[in-house]
Amino acid sequence: ISICRDLPNIEVITFSMNGISDLEPLNQCQNLSELYLRKNNIASLNELFYLKNLPRLRVLWLSENPCCGSDPHRYRMTVLRNLPSLQKLDNQAVTEEELSQALVDGEEIVAPPARRNIENGCLKSTESSAAESTTETESELLKFSLEETNKIREELGMKPVPRDKFSSFSPRDADCNRKKRNNVLNAILLLMKELDTEGLEIVQQTVGRRLQVLRKKELQEE
């Protein structure tokens, strides 16, 4: 997620199911309009402090994080009090009545959270993750990840990834290496949006050569 510090113009970010616990790198993304962070390790709603100054943020998916707690009303009210410009939270439309009620029931966040430890490249939360106790089928994991990844690909003018091709990089377990590979993929997709025609042509040529090498290797192995 630290790559986001260098992407001030990015508009859509999806980092669901990636072990993320720190939102500080997002506070420079002034053009960010959609942010998908479900099922991570975000332990405190104080992480919203880093999103409060993002003027274009309209969609946030934060469910299935430890910060959501056991009181869904308090959670939703606190998010909306601090991010009143949201039009959709956790795939549910925000109403004017909720925004008014949030001023009463929500908690104002005025400071960032205390930092957590980082070990071996994987973020660790000091609180137990509610997501770990949530059982979700592989089909559901693929569904959400596929939808969110294809949303980015659509923004980039790329073809959607077929379901049968997606499972190879689906974050189905907590293995750190798999998460790193997922992050690399997301970072590449995000960075591509920053490139002009010349840059994209260079990427296309490089990818083409790489694919030729891999295909030859597969044929030799067969």
Secondary structure, DSSP 8 states (H G I E B T S, - for coil): -GGGGG-TT--EEE-TTS-----GGGGG-TT--EEE--SS----GGGGGGTTT-TT--EEE--SSGGG-S-HHHHHHHHHHH-TT-SEETTEE--HHHHHHHHHHS----S------EETTEE--SS--GGGG----HHHHHHHHHHHHHHHHHHTT-----HHHHGGG---S--HHHHHHHHHHHHHHHHHTT--HHHHHHHHHHHHHHHHHHHHHHHHH-
